[in-house]
């Protein structure tokens, strides 16, 4: 179980790095350890506030056929940037794009790293 948690943390770290690399206006100031810290902070924000925000946004998510979930993820990225002085996001559009990149990269890498194959 610890191994799965560490693997998901590594995947999230890579996803945050790629989002900072690809999306203009998203920056992680520092080295590898700062990137790992930002990924941990984002994971904690996502685990603590994510379910509450997703529950509040459920009607909008249903009406938009799930697309509003990306807006919620963008809000979670913005909250993470607000909590860390090493992680900067230029605005909501940048947070939305970073959330999209993080979600896509995490989804693809978690599929490849999970033990279950279809």
C-alpha angles and dihedrals in degrees: 000000000000089000091055091048092051091046092052089047090053091049091050090048090053091047093051090048091051092048090051090048097047106033115070111226094033114102137169109202110209140031136293095301091054089052090051090049092050090050090050091048092048090049091051093047089048092049096045105035100020099078092047093049092044090052091050091048095045096107091052091044091053094047092049093044093244100314093111087066086076090057089053089050089050090053089051090052090050091049090051090051089050092053096048127058089199095059118067129186118185098215145317095294090054090047089050092051092045090051090050092051093045092049095048096044092045092048094050096043094044089052091053095044098045116101094229118090125186 
